[in-house]
Amino acid sequence: MVKVKNVFKHFHLVNKHRWYVFKLSIKAGVPFRGFVHDLSKYSYDEFVISAKYYDGHKSPIHVMRSELGYSTVWLHHKGHNKHHFEYWEDLNKNERIGVFIPYKYIVESICDKLAAGMAYKGKDWNCKEPLIYWKNNERDNIVVKHPGSVEFIDVVLKKIYDEGVNKGLNKNFLKKTYNEIKNKYKIEGKYK
């Protein structure tokens, strides 16, 4: 049973998160990605179930996963949002491989990481938290990942940790760093 107050609280949290992503995406030079960020969260498959598992302190995905051992919300979300590592997983001759995440989606992913902390921690959030959370909770738990994608997030979150959000989300810094890593791994193809 979904509590009505949780529906409104979850709706508010989703909107707050998306607003932060939008503002950060403008700063990073990918405003359209911020505008369309996480629209799948309003779908029935994600919204109603998330409202049921809403607790206000952590993602309903984590709450559902702790109760059931899996999250149907996450299964839907990762397949509909290109800013997640799991979207960029492929199968090649029975081997799972991580694809280097295209520029606009990996920048959106960084904005998403920052915005999640801002939405959940509020005034207690600081620019050191994203790197700490990434290293302690996400980085090594992503089963299939391209090392270039991980390196890009490492570098950008470290810059934010050391110099703040404005320096880390600087469009020129992001593009230069992305292209250097792309060249390092000799990645070809359409990566914008």
Secondary structure, DSSP 8 states (H G I E B T S, - for coil): ---HHHHHHHHHHHHHHHHHHHHHHHHHT-HHHHHHTTGGGGSHHHHHHHHHH--SSS-HHHHHHHHHSS-HHHHHHHHH-TTSGGGGEEEETTEEEE----HHHHHHHHHHHHHHHHHHHGGG--TTHHHHHIIIIIGGG-SS--HHHHHHHHHHHHHHHHH-HHHHT-HHHHHHHHHHHHHHTT--S---
